């Protein structure tokens, strides 16, 4: 850990002296031969085997990868970091080598810990996101105690797992070594028993032990990809595979923990519990590891390591909320003593960001990735994760920038190449995207995401044969990936290989009974039944519909038929509303969330005094509020919702790209799309603008705020409409105040306000209306929602075809007159009126499905 002042200068000078002593080729780095010479020289009484030296060098070069300058080796900053992390005693090594303190001063950096299991933000063309890398985390270092000889330390390290042979093993006391050695032996025995049981079960599934009676396909029902399934897997593994040994194992752990609590000092007890937890974590006993880390945390709440490692265990179990809370504890402890924990701070930020991604909160994750990159500008993994998260938010240019920066630091980073390819494809730079996907595949031929994404890009560009090859490679690595099988079938169909396409579709349908696979097979059968001359004839037939200009669509007299252009805008807003699920967020919940927060300065608390607060907040803070409002969404679905909100709303409210928005304006723009009556939505908008302005007069808002709000509202939801006439219609006096009735006039203005809200509300209530399965005359789909009937020729259009101006090609009129029906009750009411006037019997009511 870093020191300060003159102590740091003296320490750095000594490390510089050691570095120069072994930099024999004077290239400014220590290669593996030079590092081996250093390890042997500073441990003269230890006889290292070749395997031990190689293991130590492998661990050093892996742990301090950011300080490796290929092909030269470890830089001076890297060697300084190893000593800062406690891998050795600087003073002892300096004196043992007979060096003198007459060297230059160096400076240290911050320690990079490798992510244990980075959350995957899938970066796919046909699927979503970009994949993060994964490697083992390393513990911050504590030096070996003075009474521990170097020979004994090396011997003990070789008996334990890879983490114990690392210079960052963190064990500081003899009692801890003895306890962990016993625990490691026990865990290895249990691992062997579990492996034997799993092999036996696998043999039974493949029919080896049952004369082939069991179908080999049953083996595919085992855990997909060989990954464990968190807490349920751990419990099942213990109870099913170990049997009675599981209970004995639990009792033994209790005994070890009691032993750890009886050592001489709290520091030794802490060391024991952390080392036990680390050992259990390496063997995937995550729940037991959490118990050990929790005991350590109780002993030293100010130590970063216990909550940090507990967060790792929570994350491995899929407990993302608990992981986030523990990482936050670690971050608070580290920021309380930055001089002591500055080497660990970047990784705490990174792991906290990864846990937030697990909850679906990409904006908050981006904040922590940025903090890590600021603390350590050479942290290529922080830059890569930041770029991947920005891609997930739809900020493709920013994602491209950070991914390229990560690749400058680490050109052989396959995951970064893959994600950069996805970002380039999103901005329509497909040639470069193909190059990046190919680079990822060249670095890692088994990179699933790169293979899948490249296949999708080739398929979209019409190169079906090459696309089918990519999907075949995906299936070779992951045979039960039904999406790859389905896309392979589509690619084969595009290349003209109908027989192989049929086989691929059938295989995909066996893997999953999804409707889209069934529809693809049905379409293929229909195509194969058609004669070739008929198929070519159909291809040359004119379109079954024509598009007419807007002026030729007229509403029926005395009807409330929605104008075609209004419906097109309302359908677009409704699509966004469904995508974000904002219609499932009640307007009352949004009001309570705002009133219970400290966001807006005009909200009075129970004391009656207004809250003093800045109305400009970070987007990451707003994401937390959205998570509360949309807590019913899964993490993946929430990511999609936030991405849509970011692209359509937040980027308009934050034109400078600084990541800060007017919180009052954000809530006011969000309110019209929430669930509930339109009156309640408009009332909340007015109240939010009033709280935002902290008006001196009750019940009014500034005229300028009202105009700016309408301008933002139309720019976001009606970007093709104008706003320039708003000032002319409602006055230029910015000092004027607007009452609620006056605001409603502005809001409800059809041409320059947001009068389209009434049409949107009509669409919200019509989602389940089927009109007795009446078919649209142009698209041939069952009409859902409002139905538009042409009164002259009596054909019907669905909302989409009506908004696009489509009419049947064989119906040619100078003017098309439409009457809108929200549901079949409108028609029944019309029949009743006609029957009353003309003495006719009303048609019997039909059930709407």
C-alpha positions in Angstrom: 0.0 0.0 0.0 1.2 3.4 -0.9 2.9 5.7 1.6 3.2 9.4 1.3 5.7 12.2 1.6 9.3 11.4 2.1 8.5 7.8 3.0 7.2 7.3 -0.5 10.2 8.8 -2.1 12.7 6.7 -0.2 10.6 3.5 -0.9 10.4 4.3 -4.6 14.1 5.0 -4.8 14.8 1.6 -3.3 12.5 -0.1 -5.7 14.2 1.8 -8.5 17.5 0.4 -7.3 16.3 -3.2 -7.3 14.7 -2.7 -10.8 17.9 -1.3 -12.3 19.9 -4.1 -10.8 18.0 -6.7 -12.7 17.2 -4.8 -15.9 20.2 -6.3 -17.6 19.2 -5.3 -21.2 18.3 -1.8 -20.1 15.0 -1.8 -22.0 13.1 -0.3 -19.1 11.2 -3.6 -18.3 11.9 -6.9 -16.6 11.2 -9.9 -18.8 10.6 -13.4 -17.4 14.3 -14.3 -17.2 15.1 -11.1 -15.3 12.1 -11.5 -13.0 13.2 -15.1 -12.2 16.6 -13.8 -11.3 15.1 -11.2 -9.0 12.9 -13.8 -7.2 15.8 -16.1 -6.7 18.2 -13.3 -5.6 15.9 -11.9 -2.9 15.2 -15.4 -1.5 18.8 -16.9 -1.2 17.8 -19.5 1.3 15.0 -21.0 -0.8 15.6 -23.7 -3.4 12.8 -23.1 -6.0 11.9 -25.7 -8.5 11.4 -24.7 -12.1 7.6 -25.3 -11.7 7.5 -23.0 -8.7 9.3 -20.2 -10.5 7.0 -20.6 -13.5 3.9 -20.5 -11.3 5.1 -17.3 -9.5 6.0 -15.6 -12.8 2.6 -16.6 -14.4 0.8 -15.1 -11.4 2.8 -11.9 -11.4 2.4 -11.3 -15.1 -1.3 -12.1 -15.0 -2.1 -10.1 -11.9 -0.2 -7.0 -13.0 -1.1 -7.3 -16.7 -1.8 -3.6 -17.0 1.9 -3.0 -16.3 3.2 -5.5 -18.9 4.7 -3.9 -22.0 4.7 -6.5 -24.7 7.1 -8.0 -25.5 9.6 -6.4 -23.0 7.9 -7.3 -19.7 7.0 -5.8 -16.3 7.6 -2.0 -16.1 9.0 -0.2 -13.1 5.5 0.9 -12.0 4.5 -2.7 -12.0 7.4 -3.8 -9.7 6.7 -0.8 -7.4 3.1 -2.0 -7.3 4.1 -5.5 -6.2 5.9 -4.1 -3.3 3.1 -1.6 -2.5 0.8 -4.7 -2.4 3.1 -6.4 0.1 4.5 -9.1 -2.1 7.9 -8.5 -0.6 9.8 -6.4 2.0 11.5 -3.5 0.1 14.0 -2.8 2.9 15.0 -6.4 3.3 15.4 -7.0 -0.4 17.3 -3.7 -0.8 19.8 -4.5 2.0 20.1 -8.2 0.9 21.3 -7.1 -2.5 23.8 -4.7 -1.1 22.4 -1.6 -2.8 22.8 2.0 -1.7 20.2 4.7 -1.6 21.5 7.0 -4.3 18.8 6.4 -7.0 16.1 8.4 -8.6 12.5 8.6 -7.4 9.7 6.6 -9.0 6.0 6.9 -8.6 3.5 4.2 -8.0 0.1 3.6 -9.5 -3.1 1.9 -8.4 -3.6 -1.9 -8.1 -5.8 -3.6 -10.7 -7.8 -6.5 -9.5 -9.2 -8.8 -12.1 -13.0 -9.1 -12.3 -14.2 -12.4 -11.0 -17.3 -12.7 -13.2 -18.0 -9.6 -15.2 -21.7 -9.1 -16.0 -22.4 -9.7 -19.6 -24.1 -6.8 -21.5 -24.7 -8.8 -24.6 -23.6 -6.9 -27.7 -25.5 -8.8 -30.5 -27.0 -7.8 -33.8 -30.0 -10.2 -33.5 -29.9 -10.2 -29.7 -28.9 -7.5 -27.2 -25.7 -6.1 -25.6 -22.0 -6.7 -25.5 -20.1 -9.4 -23.5 -17.6 -8.4 -20.7 -14.5 -10.4 -20.0 -13.9 -12.5 -16.8 -10.9 -13.5 -14.8 -10.1 -14.2 -11.1 -10.1 -11.4 -8.6 -7.0 -11.0 -6.4 -7.0 -10.0 -2.8 -5.1 -6.9 -1.6 -1.9 -7.9 0.0 -0.6 -8.3 3.5 3.0 -9.1 4.0 4.2 -12.5 5.4 5.0 -12.2 9.1 8.6 -11.7 10.2 8.8 -15.2 11.7 7.7 -16.9 8.4 10.7 -18.0 6.4 10.7 -17.6 2.7 11.2 -21.3 2.2 8.3 -22.2 4.3 6.1 -19.7 2.5 6.9 -21.1 -0.9 6.3 -24.6 0.3 2.9 -23.7 1.8 1.9 -21.7 -1.3 2.6 -24.7 -3.5 0.1 -26.9 -1.5 -2.8 -24.5 -1.9 -4.7 -23.2 -4.9 -3.4 -20.7 -7.5 -4.6 -17.8 -5.3 -2.3 -18.8 -2.5 0.8 -18.9 -4.7 0.1 -15.3 -5.8 2.1 -12.5 -4.3 -1.3 -11.2 -3.3 -2.3 -14.2 -1.2 -3.0 -11.9 1.9 -2.2 -14.5 4.6 -0.2 -12.9 7.4 0.0 -15.3 10.3 1.1 -18.9 10.9 -2.2 -19.9 12.5 -4.0 -18.9 9.4 -1.6 -20.9 7.2 -2.2 -24.0 9.2 -6.0 -23.6 9.3 -6.2 -23.0 5.5 -4.0 -25.9 4.7 -6.3 -28.2 6.6 -9.4 -26.6 4.9 -7.8 -26.9 1.5 -7.2 -30.7 2.0 -10.8 -31.2 3.1 -12.1 -29.2 0.1 -10.0 -31.2 -2.4 -11.4 -34.4 -1.0 -14.9 -33.1 -1.3 -14.2 -32.0 -4.9 -13.0 -35.4 -5.8 -16.2 -37.1 -4.4 -18.4 -34.6 -6.2 -16.6 -35.2 -9.5 -17.0 -39.0 -9.1 -20.7 -38.6 -8.4 -21.1 -36.3 -11.4 -19.2 -38.7 -13.7 -21.4 -41.6 -12.5 -24.6 -39.6 -13.2 -23.3 -38.6 -16.6 -22.6 -42.2 -17.5 -26.1 -43.1 -16.5 -27.5 -40.4 -18.7 -25.6 -41.4 -21.7 -26.6 -45.0 -21.2 -23.1 -46.3 -20.6 -24.1 -47.9 -17.3 -27.5 -49.0 -18.5 -26.7 -50.8 -21.8 -27.7 -47.8 -23.8 -31.3 -47.8 -22.5 -31.2 -44.1 -21.6 -31.4 -41.8 -24.6 -28.2 -39.9 -25.2 -30.2 -36.8 -25.7 -31.0 -36.8 -22.0 -27.5 -35.7 -21.4 -28.3 -32.4 -22.9 -30.8 -31.7 -20.2 -27.9 -31.3 -17.8 -26.7 -27.8 -16.7 -26.3 -25.7 -19.8 -22.7 -24.7 -20.6 -21.5 -26.4 -17.5 -22.1 -23.3 -15.3 -23.4 -23.6 -11.8 -26.8 -22.2 -11.0 -26.0 -20.2 -7.8 -27.4 -21.0 -4.5 -29.7 -23.8 -5.6 -26.8 -25.5 -7.3 -24.6 -25.3 -4.2 -27.3 -26.7 -2.0 -28.1 -29.5 -4.5 -24.4 -30.2 -4.9 -23.9 -30.6 -1.2 -26.9 -32.6 -0.3 -27.1 -34.9 -3.4 -23.4 -35.5 -4.2 -21.9 -35.6 -0.7 -24.8 -37.3 1.2 -23.8 -37.7 4.8 -20.4 -36.1 4.2 -22.2 -32.8 3.7 -23.3 -32.6 7.3 -19.9 -33.5 8.5 -18.4 -30.8 6.3 -20.7 -28.2 7.8 -19.7 -29.3 11.3 -16.0 -29.1 10.4 -16.4 -25.6 9.1 -18.1 -24.5 12.4 -15.1 -26.0 14.2 -12.7 -24.1 12.0 -14.5 -20.8 12.6 -14.5 -21.4 16.4 -10.8 -22.0 16.1 -10.3 -18.8 14.2 -12.2 -16.9 16.9 -9.8 -18.1 19.7 -6.6 -16.8 18.2 -4.6 -14.2 20.1 -5.7 -10.9 18.5 -8.6 -9.6 16.4 -6.2 -9.0 13.6 -5.3 -12.7 13.5 -8.9 -13.7 13.7 -9.7 -11.4 10.8 -6.9 -12.9 8.8 -8.2 -16.4 9.5 -11.8 -15.7 8.5 -10.8 -13.8 5.3 -8.4 -16.6 4.2 -11.1 -19.3 5.0 -13.6 -17.3 2.9 -11.2 -16.9 0.1 -10.4 -20.6 0.1 -14.2 -21.5 0.1 -14.8 -19.0 -2.7 -12.2 -20.6 -4.9 -13.9 -24.0 -4.5 -17.3 -22.4 -5.2 -18.8 -22.8 -1.7 -20.2 -19.3 -2.0 -22.7 -19.4 0.9 -20.1 -20.7 3.3 -17.6 -18.1 2.1 -20.1 -15.4 2.8 -20.4 -16.6 6.4 -16.6 -16.3 6.9 -16.4 -12.9 5.3 -19.3 -11.7 7.5 -17.4 -12.8 10.6 -14.4 -10.9 9.3 -16.5 -7.8 8.6 -17.7 -7.8 12.2 -14.2 -7.8 13.5 -12.9 -5.0 11.2 -15.8 -3.0 9.6 -13.3 -0.4 8.3 -11.4 -3.0 6.2 -12.3 -3.0 2.6 -11.4 -6.7 1.8 -14.2 -8.5 3.7 -17.2 -6.6 2.1 -15.5 -6.6 -1.3 -15.0 -10.4 -1.3 -18.4 -10.9 0.2 -19.8 -9.0 -2.8 -17.9 -11.4 -5.1 -19.6 -14.4 -3.5 -23.0 -12.7 -3.6 -22.5 -12.0 -7.3 -21.5 -15.6 -8.0 -24.8 -16.6 -6.5 -26.8 -14.2 -8.6 -27.6 -12.1 -5.6 -27.0 -8.8 -7.3 -28.7 -6.5 -4.8 -26.7 -8.0 -1.9 -23.5 -7.8 -4.0 -24.2 -4.1 -4.7 -24.7 -3.3 -1.0 -21.5 -5.1 0.0 -19.5 -3.3 -2.8 -21.0 0.0 -1.6 -19.7 -0.8 2.0 -16.3 -1.5 0.5 -16.4 1.7 -1.4 -17.4 3.7 1.6 -14.5 2.2 3.6 -12.0 2.7 0.8 -13.0 6.4 0.4 -12.7 6.9 4.1 -9.0 6.1 3.9 -7.9 6.6 0.3 -4.2 6.6 1.1 -4.5 3.1 2.4 -6.8 1.6 -0.2 -6.0 3.6 -3.3 -4.8 0.5 -5.1 -8.1 -1.3 -4.6 -10.4 1.6 -5.3 -10.6 1.2 -9.1 -11.6 -2.4 -8.8 -14.2 -1.7 -6.1 -15.8 0.8 -8.6 -15.6 -1.8 -11.4 -17.2 -4.6 -9.3 -19.9 -2.2 -8.1 -20.7 -1.3 -11.7 -20.8 -5.0 -12.7 -23.3 -5.7 -9.8 -25.4 -2.7 -10.9 -25.5 -4.1 -14.5 -26.8 -7.3 -12.9 -29.8 -5.3 -11.7 -30.2 -3.7 -15.1 -28.9 -0.2 -14.1 -26.5 0.7 -16.8 -26.3 4.4 -16.2 -25.2 3.9 -12.6 -22.7 1.3 -13.8 -21.3 3.8 -16.3 -20.7 6.3 -13.4 -18.5 3.8 -11.5 -16.7 2.6 -14.7 -15.8 6.3 -15.3 -14.6 6.7 -11.7 -12.3 3.6 -12.2 -10.9 5.0 -15.4 -10.2 8.4 -13.8 -8.4 6.7 -10.9 -6.4 4.5 -13.3 -6.4 5.8 -16.9 -4.6 2.7 -18.1 -7.3 0.3 -16.8 -8.4 -1.1 -20.1 -11.1 -3.3 -18.6 -12.8 -0.2 -17.1 -12.8 1.5 -20.5 -14.1 -1.7 -22.2 -16.9 -2.1 -19.6 -17.8 1.6 -20.0 -18.0 1.3 -23.7 -20.1 -1.8 -23.5 -22.5 -0.2 -21.0 -22.8 2.9 -23.2 -23.6 0.6 -26.2 -26.4 -0.9 -24.0 -27.8 2.6 -23.5 -27.8 3.4 -27.2 -24.9 5.9 -27.0 -23.1 4.3 -29.9 -20.5 7.0 -30.7 -19.4 7.3 -27.1 -19.3 3.5 -26.9 -17.1 3.4 -30.0 -14.7 6.0 -28.4 -14.1 4.1 -25.2 -13.8 0.7 -26.8 -11.2 2.1 -29.1 -9.3 3.5 -26.1 -9.4 0.1 -24.5 -8.0 -1.5 -27.6 -5.2 1.0 -27.7 -4.1 -0.2 -24.3 -4.8 -3.9 -25.0 -4.9 -4.6 -28.8 -5.5 -8.4 -28.2 -8.8 -7.8 -26.2 -11.2 -10.0 -28.1 -14.3 -8.9 -26.1 -13.6 -5.3 -26.9 -13.2 -6.0 -30.6 -16.6 -7.8 -30.5 -18.3 -4.9 -28.8 -16.7 -2.4 -31.0 -18.1 -4.3 -34.0 -21.6 -4.1 -32.5 -21.2 -0.4 -32.0 -20.0 0.2 -35.5 -22.9 -1.9 -36.9 -25.3 0.3 -34.9 -24.0 3.4 -36.7 -24.2 1.7 -40.1 -20.4 1.2 -40.5 -20.8 -2.4 -41.5 -17.4 -2.9 -43.3 -15.5 -1.9 -40.2 -17.9 -3.9 -38.0 -17.1 -7.0 -40.0 -13.3 -6.4 -39.5 -13.7 -6.0 -35.8 -15.8 -9.2 -35.5 -13.2 -11.0 -37.5 -10.4 -9.7 -35.3 -12.2 -11.0 -32.2 -12.6 -14.4 -33.9 -8.9 -14.4 -34.9 -7.9 -13.8 -31.3 -10.5 -16.3 -30.0 -11.9 -18.8 -32.6 -14.5 -19.9 -30.1 -15.8 -16.4 -29.3 -19.6 -17.1 -29.4 -20.8 -13.5 -29.5 -18.4 -12.6 -32.3 -19.4 -15.6 -34.4 -23.2 -15.0 -33.8 -22.9 -11.2 -34.5 -20.9 -11.7 -37.6 -23.4 -14.3 -38.8 -26.2 -11.8 -38.2 -24.4 -9.0 -40.1 -23.7 -11.3 -43.0 -27.3 -12.5 -43.1 -28.6 -8.9 -43.1 -26.3 -8.0 -46.0 -27.5 -10.9 -48.1 -24.3 -13.1 -47.8 -26.4 -16.1 -46.7 -23.8 -18.8 -47.4 -21.2 -17.2 -45.2 -23.8 -16.4 -42.5 -24.8 -20.1 -42.4 -21.2 -21.0 -41.8 -20.9 -18.7 -38.9 -24.1 -20.0 -37.3 -22.8 -23.6 -37.8 -19.7 -22.7 -35.8 -21.9 -21.3 -33.0 -23.8 -24.6 -32.9 -20.6 -26.6 -32.8 -19.7 -24.7 -29.6 -23.2 -24.5 -28.2 -25.4 -27.2 -29.8 -28.7 -26.2 -28.0 -28.6 -22.5 -29.1 -32.0 -22.5 -30.8 -31.6 -18.9 -32.1 -28.5 -19.8 -34.0 -30.2 -22.9 -35.4 -33.2 -20.7 -36.5 -31.0 -18.1 -38.1 -29.0 -20.8 -39.8 -32.2 -22.1 -41.3 -33.1 -18.6 -42.5 -29.6 -18.2 -44.0 -29.8 -21.5 -45.8 -33.2 -20.6 -47.1 -31.8 -17.4 -48.5 -29.0 -19.3 -50.2 -31.5 -21.6 -51.9 -30.8 -24.7 -49.9 -34.4 -25.5 -49.0 -33.8 -29.1 -47.8 -31.1 -28.1 -45.3 -33.2 -25.1 -44.2 -36.1 -27.5 -43.5 -33.8 -29.7 -41.3 -32.5 -26.6 -39.5 -36.0 -25.3 -38.7 -37.0 -28.8 -37.4 -34.0 -28.9 -35.2 -34.8 -25.4 -33.8 -38.4 -26.4 -33.1 -37.2 -29.5 -31.2 -35.1 -27.2 -29.0 -37.9 -24.8 -28.3 -41.6 -24.7 -29.1 -41.6 -21.0 -29.8 -44.3 -19.7 -32.2 -41.8 -17.9 -34.5 -40.1 -21.2 -35.3 -43.4 -22.8 -36.1 -44.3 -19.9 -38.4 -41.0 -20.2 -40.2 -41.6 -23.9 -40.9 -45.2 -23.3 -42.0 -44.1 -20.5 -44.4 -41.4 -22.8 -45.8 -44.0 -25.6 -46.5 -46.3 -23.1 -48.3 -43.4 -21.9 -50.4 -42.5 -25.5 -51.4 -46.1 -26.4 -52.3 -46.3 -23.6 -54.9 -45.3 -24.3 -58.5 -42.2 -22.5 -59.7 -44.1 -20.6 -62.3 -46.7 -19.6 -59.8 -44.1 -18.4 -57.3 -42.4 -16.3 -60.0 -45.8 -14.9 -61.1 -46.6 -13.9 -57.5 -43.3 -12.1 -57.3 -44.3 -10.0 -60.3 -47.8 -9.2 -59.2 -48.5 -5.6 -58.3 -48.9 -4.7 -54.6 -52.3 -5.4 -53.2 -52.6 -1.9 -51.9 -51.8 1.7 -52.9 -50.8 4.7 -50.8 -52.9 7.8 -51.3 -52.1 11.4 -50.3 -53.4 12.7 -47.0 -55.9 15.1 -48.5 -58.0 12.2 -49.9 -58.8 10.8 -46.5 -61.8 12.5 -45.0 -63.8 11.8 -41.8 -67.4 10.9 -42.1 -69.9 13.7 -41.3 -70.8 14.1 -37.6 -68.1 11.6 -36.6 -65.1 11.9 -34.3 -62.8 10.0 -36.6 -59.1 10.7 -35.8 -57.2 12.5 -38.6 -54.7 10.2 -40.3 -51.6 12.3 -39.4 -52.6 12.4 -35.7 -53.1 8.7 -35.5 -49.6 8.1 -37.0 -48.0 10.2 -34.3 -50.1 8.6 -31.6 -49.2 5.1 -32.8 -45.5 6.1 -32.6 -45.9 7.4 -29.1 -47.9 4.3 -28.1 -45.1 2.1 -29.4 -42.6 3.9 -27.2 -45.0 3.7 -24.3 -45.3 -0.1 -24.7 -41.5 -0.5 -25.1 -40.8 1.4 -21.9 -43.8 -0.1 -20.0 -44.5 3.5 -18.7 -48.3 2.8 -19.2 -47.9 0.2 -16.4 -46.6 2.9 -14.0 -49.6 4.6 -12.4 -49.5 8.4 -12.3 -50.2 8.2 -8.6 -47.0 6.2 -8.0 -45.0 8.8 -10.0 -46.5 11.6 -7.8 -45.6 9.8 -4.6 -42.1 9.1 -5.8 -41.6 12.8 -6.6 -43.1 14.0 -3.4 -41.0 11.6 -1.3 -37.8 12.7 -3.0 -35.6 15.7 -2.6 -35.4 16.4 -6.3 -37.5 19.5 -6.7 -37.0 22.7 -4.6 -40.7 23.6 -4.3 -41.9 20.5 -2.6 -42.8 21.1 1.0 -41.9 18.5 3.6 -44.0 17.9 6.8 -42.2 20.8 8.4 -43.8 23.1 5.8 -40.5 24.4 4.5 -39.5 24.0 0.9 -36.6 21.6 0.1 -33.5 23.3 -1.0 -32.0 21.4 -3.9 -30.5 21.7 -7.3 -33.0 20.8 -10.0 -30.1 19.6 -12.3 -29.2 16.0 -11.5 -27.1 13.2 -13.0 -28.9 10.7 -15.3 -27.7 7.9 -13.1 -29.7 9.3 -10.2 -32.8 9.4 -12.3 -32.2 5.7 -13.3 -32.6 4.8 -9.6 -36.0 6.5 -9.6 -37.0 4.7 -12.8 -36.0 1.4 -11.2 -38.4 2.1 -8.3 -41.2 2.9 -10.7 -40.6 0.0 -12.9 -39.5 -2.5 -10.3 -41.8 -5.2 -11.8 -39.5 -5.4 -14.8 -36.7 -8.0 -15.1 -33.2 -6.5 -15.3 -32.9 -7.2 -19.1 -36.3 -5.7 -19.8 -35.5 -2.7 -17.6 -32.3 -2.1 -19.6 -34.3 -2.0 -22.8 -36.7 0.5 -21.2 -33.9 2.8 -20.0 -32.2 2.6 -23.3 -35.4 3.8 -25.1 -35.9 6.6 -22.5 -32.3 7.6 -22.9 -32.4 7.7 -26.7 -35.7 9.6 -26.9 -35.9 11.7 -23.8 -32.7 12.2 -21.9 -30.5 12.9 -25.0 -32.9 15.8 -25.8 -32.8 17.1 -22.3 -29.0 16.8 -22.2 -27.9 18.2 -25.5 -24.4 18.9 -24.2 -23.8 15.2 -23.3 -22.6 16.0 -19.8 -24.9 13.5 -18.2 -27.0 16.0 -16.3 -30.7 16.9 -16.9 -33.4 19.1 -15.5 -35.1 16.7 -13.2 -38.4 18.7 -13.1 -38.6 18.8 -16.9 -37.8 15.1 -17.0 -40.7 14.1 -14.7 -43.0 16.5 -16.5 -42.2 15.0 -19.9 -42.6 11.5 -18.4 -46.0 12.1 -16.8 -48.3 12.1 -19.9 -47.2 8.6 -20.8 -47.9 7.0 -17.3 -51.1 5.1 -16.5 -54.2 6.8 -15.1 -56.7 9.4 -16.2 -55.5 12.1 -18.6 -56.7 14.7 -16.1 -54.5 13.4 -13.4 -51.5 13.3 -15.8 -52.0 16.9 -16.7 -52.4 18.0 -13.1 -49.1 16.3 -12.1 -47.4 18.1 -15.0 -48.6 21.4 -13.8 -47.6 20.6 -10.2 -44.1 19.5 -11.2 -43.5 22.7 -13.1 -44.8 24.6 -10.1 -42.5 22.8 -7.7 -39.6 23.2 -10.1 -40.1 27.0 -10.3 -40.7 27.6 -6.6 -43.2 30.3 -7.6 -44.0 33.0 -5.2 -47.7 32.9 -6.1 -49.7 29.9 -5.3 -51.4 28.0 -8.2 -49.4 29.6 -11.1 -46.3 28.8 -13.1 -44.1 31.1 -15.1 -45.2 31.5 -18.7 -41.7 30.8 -20.0 -41.6 27.5 -18.1 -44.9 26.4 -19.7 -43.6 27.3 -23.2 -40.3 25.5 -22.7 -42.2 22.5 -21.4 -44.5 22.3 -24.5 -41.4 22.8 -26.7 -39.6 19.9 -25.1 -42.7 17.7 -25.1 -43.2 18.2 -28.9 -39.5 17.9 -29.6 -39.5 14.5 -27.9 -42.8 13.0 -28.9 -43.6 14.9 -32.0 -40.2 15.7 -33.6 -41.7 16.2 -37.1 -44.1 18.9 -35.9 -43.3 22.5 -35.3 -43.1 24.7 -32.2 -42.4 28.1 -33.5 -46.0 29.4 -33.3 -46.3 28.7 -29.6 -45.1 32.2 -28.5 -47.5 33.9 -31.0 -50.4 31.9 -29.7 -49.7 32.3 -26.0 -47.8 35.6 -25.6 -44.2 36.6 -25.4 -44.2 38.0 -21.9 -41.9 35.7 -20.0 -42.7 37.5 -16.7 -46.3 36.5 -16.9 -47.7 33.7 -14.8 -50.0 31.0 -16.1 -52.8 29.4 -14.1 -53.9 25.8 -14.4 -56.9 26.5 -16.7 -54.6 28.6 -18.9 -52.0 25.8 -18.9 -54.7 23.3 -20.0 -55.5 25.5 -23.0 -51.8 25.5 -24.0 -51.5 21.7 -23.4 -54.7 20.7 -25.2 -53.9 22.8 -28.3 -54.1 20.4 -31.2 -51.7 22.2 -33.4 -49.0 23.6 -31.0 -49.7 21.8 -27.7 -50.1 18.1 -26.9 -53.7 17.6 -27.8 -52.7 14.2 -29.2 -52.9 12.8 -25.6 -56.6 12.1 -26.0 -55.8 10.0 -29.1 -53.1 8.2 -27.2 -55.5 7.4 -24.3 -58.0 6.0 -26.9 -55.2 3.6 -28.1 -54.4 2.6 -24.6 -57.9 1.4 -24.0 -58.2 -0.4 -27.4 -55.3 -2.9 -27.0 -57.7 -5.8 -26.4 -60.4 -4.9 -28.8 -60.6 -7.4 -31.8 -63.9 -6.3 -33.5 -65.1 -9.8 -33.9 -62.0 -10.8 -35.8 -62.6 -8.4 -38.7 -59.7 -8.4 -41.2 -57.9 -5.4 -42.5 -58.4 -5.0 -46.2 -54.7 -4.2 -47.0 -52.5 -6.2 -44.6 -55.0 -9.1 -44.0 -54.3 -9.1 -40.2 -57.1 -9.1 -37.6 -57.8 -5.5 -36.6 -56.8 -4.7 -33.0 -57.7 -1.3 -31.5 -59.6 1.3 -33.4 -61.2 0.2 -36.7 -61.6 2.5 -39.7 -64.5 1.7 -42.1 -64.7 3.3 -45.5 -68.4 4.3 -45.8 -68.6 4.1 -49.6 -67.0 0.8 -50.4 -67.4 -0.7 -46.9 -63.8 -2.0 -46.5 -62.0 -1.8 -43.1 -58.5 -0.7 -42.2 -56.4 -1.3 -39.1 -54.9 1.7 -37.3 -51.5 1.2 -38.9 -52.7 0.9 -42.5 -55.0 3.9 -42.0 -52.2 6.0 -40.6 -50.0 5.1 -43.5 -52.7 5.9 -46.1 -53.0 2.4 -47.5 -56.1 1.4 -49.4 -56.9 -1.7 -51.5 -55.5 -1.4 -55.0 -58.8 -2.4 -56.6 -60.8 0.3 -54.8 -60.2 3.6 -56.6 -62.0 6.7 -55.3 -61.4 10.4 -55.6 -62.0 10.7 -51.9 -62.1 8.1 -49.1 -64.5 8.7 -46.2 -63.8 6.9 -43.0 -65.8 6.4 -39.8 -63.9 5.2 -36.7 -65.1 2.5 -34.3 -63.4 2.2 -31.0 -65.2 -1.1 -30.3 -68.2 -3.1 -31.4 -70.4 -1.3 -28.9 -70.3 1.7 -31.1 -72.0 -0.3 -33.9 -74.6 -1.8 -31.6 -75.5 1.7 -30.3 -75.8 2.8 -33.9 -78.2 -0.1 -34.8 -80.3 0.7 -31.8 -80.7 4.3 -32.9 -81.5 3.3 -36.4 -84.0 0.7 -35.1 -85.7 3.3 -33.0 -86.0 5.7 -35.8 -87.1 3.4 -38.6 -88.9 0.7 -36.7 -86.2 -1.9 -37.4 -85.0 -4.7 -35.0 -81.5 -4.2 -33.7 -78.9 -6.8 -34.6 -78.1 -9.2 -31.8 -75.0 -8.3 -29.8 -71.8 -10.3 -30.6 -69.1 -11.1 -28.1 -65.9 -9.2 -28.7 -63.0 -11.6 -28.4 
